[in-house]
Amino acid sequence: MSIANLEAYVDNLNRWGAIFGSRPVSLLNAKDRQRIADNISGQLSPENLTCDGELSRGEVQNKYRMLMRVRQELESIDPQLEFYE
């Protein structure tokens, strides 16, 4: 299975993290993989997914599908991860 979406997601996460002084995450580290899973879970919350109702239905659906692809790719690497919904 390709993990291109996951790699792009992690790259974006690390770029934003660099702006705010956060430590970069790596797919090679189990704690970082859980941190990524937690971030995905947070982004899938209704408030974050819809940007507090500011996104159109189409934008929300696209964002949801992208996050679910990333989640599936992450789970393929580490099936023991916990996602909160």
N, C-alpha and C positions, 0 to 999 in steps of 0.2 A: 504494500500500500504506500502510496505517495504521501509525504507529509509537507508538501509545498505550502498549503494554507497555514499549517501550524508554524512552520518556519517563518513565514511572513508575519504572522500574528506576534510571535516572540520578538522578531526584529522590531516591529512597531512598538511593542510593549517596552522594550529596552530603550528605544529612542525617546519615548515619553518619560521613562524613568530617569534617563540622563538629565533631562531638563530639570527635574525635581530632586536630583541627587540620590536617587535610589540605586541600590546595587543591581547590576544586570542579572538576569535569570538565564539558566542554561537547561537544555533538555537532558543533559547528562547527569544532572543532580536530582535525586528523588524529592528533596525538600522544595527545590525550584519547580519541579513538575507539579507538586501540590499547590504551590503558590500560583502557578499559571491556571490550574483548575479552579482555584478560589476566585481568581480574577474573572474567568469565564462565567462562573456561577453568578458573580455580582453583575456582570454585564447582561445576563439573561433575566435579571429581575425586571418586572413590568415597568418600573419607573425608569430604569436605565435603558431598557430595550426601546422604549418609545420616546426617550428624551423628554419625560414628563408630558407626553401627549403632543409634542411638537413635530414628530415625524409622521409622514403619510403612511397609509397602510402598506403600500408597496415598499417603502424604505424600511419599515419595521420587518416585513417578511424577508427582504434581502439580508438585513442585519442578522435576523434569527437563523436563516439558513447558513450564513457564513460562520456564525458562532458554533452552530451544531456540527458543521464540517470540521472545524478546529477541534472541538471536543472529541469527536469520533477519532480523529487522527491521534490526539493525545492519549485517548483510552487504548488505542492499538499499541502504543509504546508501553504504557503502564496501566494495565487493567485494574490495579489495586487503588487507584485514585478515588477520592470521595468528592462528589459534586453535590452542592446544596441547591435545592429548588424550592 
